[in-house]
C-alpha cells in the first residue's frame, strides 16, 4: 500500500470514529453515581447541618454510594436558571449526574405587584422554562429527572408579607405537575402534601426549619425510590469497599 493510500485510509477511519463517538461522555461503568439538586434558597439552605438540611440527610443516606451535589441559588427563578443553563451543562458534561432533582417556583410565584415583583415569572413562562431545563438536561446528559413543586407558604408569617401567597404557590405547583405529565417525568407535590404542616415547617414562613427539612427529605427519598428504584440507597453498591 502506498504512503498516500495508507494516509487516506487512516484519515477516513478517523472521520468515521468521530461520527460515532457521542458528544457527551457516558458515565464510566463502575463509577460512583451522583445526584444533583437544582433550586433556589431552600435548596441552597439544604446544605446547612444546623437545620438538618435535606441535602445533608441525603449525604448521610448515600455515603459511599452516591455523590450528593447542591446547586441551590438563593433568589434565583427559572429565568436565572435558563440564562445560566449552558454553564451548567458545560460544568457537568464530563461526568453527567445520574439524577437531577429540580425544585423551583417559590421565587417565580412572587406576586407581580409585590415588593419583590422582579422575581415574578408568569405561569406559562415558568412552565416553558422548566421544559427548557428538562429537555437540555436529558438531551445533553441523559440524566433522570425528578421535578418537585414549590413548597407551601405561610400567609400568617410577617417576614414575607406582600411577597407571595399560599394560593399563588399552589398555582405554580399545579403548573409544574401538568408540565411533568407533558414531559413524562415524575413529580413530587410538596405543596399539597405539606398543607397541614404549614405552621410548623418554616422558621420564617418561607424557608424550612428542622421539621420542614425532615419532611421534605422523607418525601424526596420515597419519591426517588418509587420513580427510580435502582437509585435507592439500598439498591446501590458500596464504592471503594
Secondary structure by P-SEA (a helix, b strand, c coil): ccaaaaaaaaaaaaaaaaaacccccccccccbbbbbbbbccccccccccccccaaaaaaaaccccbbbbbbccccccaaaaaaaaaaaaaacccccccbbbbbcccccccccccccccccccaaaaaaaaaaaaaaaaacccbbbbbbcccccccccccccccccaaaaaaaaaaaaaaaaaacbbbbcccccccccccccccccccccaaaaaaaaaaaaaaaaaacccccccccccccc
